[in-house]
Amino acid sequence: MAEPLSGGTGVTAYASIVYVNVIYSSYYCIIGQ
């Protein structure tokens, strides 16, 4: 994936955190059920 013109690492890091958070939340909900 190409790096954004502005932000660079900050935007990528933020996107990664959000993505991992969503996956972890979904996985946790599945295990909780």
C-alpha distance matrix in Angstrom:
0.0 3.8 6.5 9.2 12.4 14.5 14.5 11.7 12.6 14.8 12.5 10.0 13.3 14.8 12.2 12.5 16.3 16.6 14.7 16.9 19.9 19.7 19.4 22.2 24.3 24.2 25.0 27.8 29.2 29.4 31.1 33.4 34.6
3.8 0.0 3.8 6.4 9.0 11.7 12.4 9.7 11.5 13.9 11.8 10.2 13.8 15.3 13.3 14.3 17.8 18.2 17.0 19.4 22.0 22.1 22.3 24.9 26.9 27.1 28.1 30.6 32.1 32.5 34.3 36.3 37.6
6.5 3.8 0.0 3.8 6.5 8.5 8.8 5.9 8.2 10.5 8.8 7.8 11.3 12.9 11.8 13.0 16.2 16.9 16.5 18.7 21.1 21.7 22.3 24.5 26.4 27.1 28.2 30.4 32.0 32.8 34.4 36.2 37.8
9.2 6.4 3.8 0.0 3.8 5.5 6.7 5.6 8.8 9.9 7.6 8.3 11.8 12.4 11.5 13.8 16.4 16.6 16.8 19.5 21.3 21.7 23.0 25.2 26.6 27.4 29.0 31.0 32.3 33.4 35.2 36.7 38.2
12.4 9.0 6.5 3.8 0.0 3.8 6.8 6.6 10.4 11.4 10.0 11.3 14.5 15.0 14.8 17.1 19.5 19.8 20.4 23.0 24.6 25.2 26.6 28.7 30.0 31.0 32.6 34.4 35.8 37.1 38.8 40.2 41.8
14.5 11.7 8.5 5.5 3.8 0.0 3.8 5.7 9.1 9.0 8.1 10.5 13.0 13.1 13.7 16.3 18.0 18.4 19.6 22.1 23.2 24.1 25.9 27.7 28.8 30.2 31.9 33.4 34.7 36.4 38.0 39.0 40.8
14.5 12.4 8.8 6.7 6.8 3.8 0.0 3.8 6.1 5.3 5.4 8.0 9.8 10.1 11.4 13.7 15.0 15.9 17.4 19.4 20.5 21.9 23.7 25.1 26.3 28.0 29.5 30.7 32.3 34.1 35.5 36.4 38.5
11.7 9.7 5.9 5.6 6.6 5.7 3.8 0.0 3.8 5.6 5.7 6.4 8.7 10.2 11.0 12.4 14.5 15.8 16.7 18.4 20.1 21.6 22.8 24.3 26.0 27.5 28.6 30.1 31.9 33.4 34.6 36.0 38.0
12.6 11.5 8.2 8.8 10.4 9.1 6.1 3.8 0.0 3.8 5.6 5.0 5.9 8.4 9.8 10.3 12.0 14.1 15.0 16.1 17.9 19.8 20.8 21.9 23.8 25.6 26.4 27.7 29.8 31.3 32.2 33.6 35.9
14.8 13.9 10.5 9.9 11.4 9.0 5.3 5.6 3.8 0.0 3.8 5.5 5.2 6.1 8.5 9.9 10.6 12.3 14.1 15.4 16.4 18.4 20.0 20.9 22.3 24.4 25.6 26.5 28.4 30.3 31.3 32.3 34.6
12.5 11.8 8.8 7.6 10.0 8.1 5.4 5.7 5.6 3.8 0.0 3.8 5.5 5.1 6.1 8.5 9.9 10.6 12.1 14.2 15.2 16.6 18.3 19.8 21.0 22.6 24.2 25.4 27.0 28.7 30.1 31.1 33.1
10.0 10.2 7.8 8.3 11.3 10.5 8.0 6.4 5.0 5.5 3.8 0.0 3.8 5.5 5.1 6.1 8.6 10.0 10.4 12.1 14.0 15.4 16.4 18.0 19.8 21.2 22.3 23.8 25.7 27.0 28.3 29.7 31.7
13.3 13.8 11.3 11.8 14.5 13.0 9.8 8.7 5.9 5.2 5.5 3.8 0.0 3.8 5.5 5.1 6.2 8.7 9.8 10.5 12.1 14.3 15.4 16.2 18.0 20.0 20.8 21.9 24.1 25.7 26.5 27.8 30.1
14.8 15.3 12.9 12.4 15.0 13.1 10.1 10.2 8.4 6.1 5.1 5.5 3.8 0.0 3.8 5.4 5.1 6.3 8.6 10.0 10.5 12.4 14.4 15.2 16.4 18.5 19.9 20.8 22.5 24.5 25.6 26.4 28.7
12.2 13.3 11.8 11.5 14.8 13.7 11.4 11.0 9.8 8.5 6.1 5.1 5.5 3.8 0.0 3.8 5.5 5.2 6.0 8.6 9.8 10.7 12.3 14.1 15.3 16.7 18.3 19.7 21.2 22.8 24.3 25.4 27.3
12.5 14.3 13.0 13.8 17.1 16.3 13.7 12.4 10.3 9.9 8.5 6.1 5.1 5.4 3.8 0.0 3.8 5.5 5.1 6.0 8.3 9.9 10.6 11.9 14.0 15.4 16.2 17.8 19.8 21.1 22.2 23.7 25.8
16.3 17.8 16.2 16.4 19.5 18.0 15.0 14.5 12.0 10.6 9.9 8.6 6.2 5.1 5.5 3.8 0.0 3.8 5.5 5.3 6.0 8.6 10.0 10.3 11.9 14.2 15.2 15.9 18.0 19.9 20.7 21.7 24.1
16.6 18.2 16.9 16.6 19.8 18.4 15.9 15.8 14.1 12.3 10.6 10.0 8.7 6.3 5.2 5.5 3.8 0.0 3.8 5.6 5.0 6.2 8.7 9.8 10.4 12.3 14.2 15.1 16.4 18.4 19.9 20.6 22.6
14.7 17.0 16.5 16.8 20.4 19.6 17.4 16.7 15.0 14.1 12.1 10.4 9.8 8.6 6.0 5.1 5.5 3.8 0.0 3.8 5.4 5.3 6.3 8.6 9.9 10.8 12.3 14.1 15.5 16.8 18.5 19.8 21.5
16.9 19.4 18.7 19.5 23.0 22.1 19.4 18.4 16.1 15.4 14.2 12.1 10.5 10.0 8.6 6.0 5.3 5.6 3.8 0.0 3.8 5.5 5.1 5.9 8.4 9.9 10.3 11.8 14.0 15.3 16.2 17.7 19.9
19.9 22.0 21.1 21.3 24.6 23.2 20.5 20.1 17.9 16.4 15.2 14.0 12.1 10.5 9.8 8.3 6.0 5.0 5.4 3.8 0.0 3.8 5.5 5.1 6.0 8.5 9.8 10.3 12.1 14.2 15.2 15.9 18.2
19.7 22.1 21.7 21.7 25.2 24.1 21.9 21.6 19.8 18.4 16.6 15.4 14.3 12.4 10.7 9.9 8.6 6.2 5.3 5.5 3.8 0.0 3.8 5.5 5.1 6.2 8.6 9.8 10.6 12.4 14.3 15.1 16.7
19.4 22.3 22.3 23.0 26.6 25.9 23.7 22.8 20.8 20.0 18.3 16.4 15.4 14.4 12.3 10.6 10.0 8.7 6.3 5.1 5.5 3.8 0.0 3.8 5.5 5.2 6.1 8.5 9.9 10.7 12.3 14.0 15.5
22.2 24.9 24.5 25.2 28.7 27.7 25.1 24.3 21.9 20.9 19.8 18.0 16.2 15.2 14.1 11.9 10.3 9.8 8.6 5.9 5.1 5.5 3.8 0.0 3.8 5.5 5.0 5.9 8.5 9.8 10.4 11.9 14.2
24.3 26.9 26.4 26.6 30.0 28.8 26.3 26.0 23.8 22.3 21.0 19.8 18.0 16.4 15.3 14.0 11.9 10.4 9.9 8.4 6.0 5.1 5.5 3.8 0.0 3.8 5.5 5.1 6.1 8.7 9.9 10.2 12.3
24.2 27.1 27.1 27.4 31.0 30.2 28.0 27.5 25.6 24.4 22.6 21.2 20.0 18.5 16.7 15.4 14.2 12.3 10.8 9.9 8.5 6.2 5.2 5.5 3.8 0.0 3.8 5.5 5.1 6.3 8.7 9.8 10.8
25.0 28.1 28.2 29.0 32.6 31.9 29.5 28.6 26.4 25.6 24.2 22.3 20.8 19.9 18.3 16.2 15.2 14.2 12.3 10.3 9.8 8.6 6.1 5.0 5.5 3.8 0.0 3.8 5.4 5.1 6.3 8.5 10.0
27.8 30.6 30.4 31.0 34.4 33.4 30.7 30.1 27.7 26.5 25.4 23.8 21.9 20.8 19.7 17.8 15.9 15.1 14.1 11.8 10.3 9.8 8.5 5.9 5.1 5.5 3.8 0.0 3.8 5.4 5.1 6.0 8.6
29.2 32.1 32.0 32.3 35.8 34.7 32.3 31.9 29.8 28.4 27.0 25.7 24.1 22.5 21.2 19.8 18.0 16.4 15.5 14.0 12.1 10.6 9.9 8.5 6.1 5.1 5.4 3.8 0.0 3.8 5.5 4.9 6.2
29.4 32.5 32.8 33.4 37.1 36.4 34.1 33.4 31.3 30.3 28.7 27.0 25.7 24.5 22.8 21.1 19.9 18.4 16.8 15.3 14.2 12.4 10.7 9.8 8.7 6.3 5.1 5.4 3.8 0.0 3.8 5.4 5.3
31.1 34.3 34.4 35.2 38.8 38.0 35.5 34.6 32.2 31.3 30.1 28.3 26.5 25.6 24.3 22.2 20.7 19.9 18.5 16.2 15.2 14.3 12.3 10.4 9.9 8.7 6.3 5.1 5.5 3.8 0.0 3.8 5.4
33.4 36.3 36.2 36.7 40.2 39.0 36.4 36.0 33.6 32.3 31.1 29.7 27.8 26.4 25.4 23.7 21.7 20.6 19.8 17.7 15.9 15.1 14.0 11.9 10.2 9.8 8.5 6.0 4.9 5.4 3.8 0.0 3.8
34.6 37.6 37.8 38.2 41.8 40.8 38.5 38.0 35.9 34.6 33.1 31.7 30.1 28.7 27.3 25.8 24.1 22.6 21.5 19.9 18.2 16.7 15.5 14.2 12.3 10.8 10.0 8.6 6.2 5.3 5.4 3.8 0.0
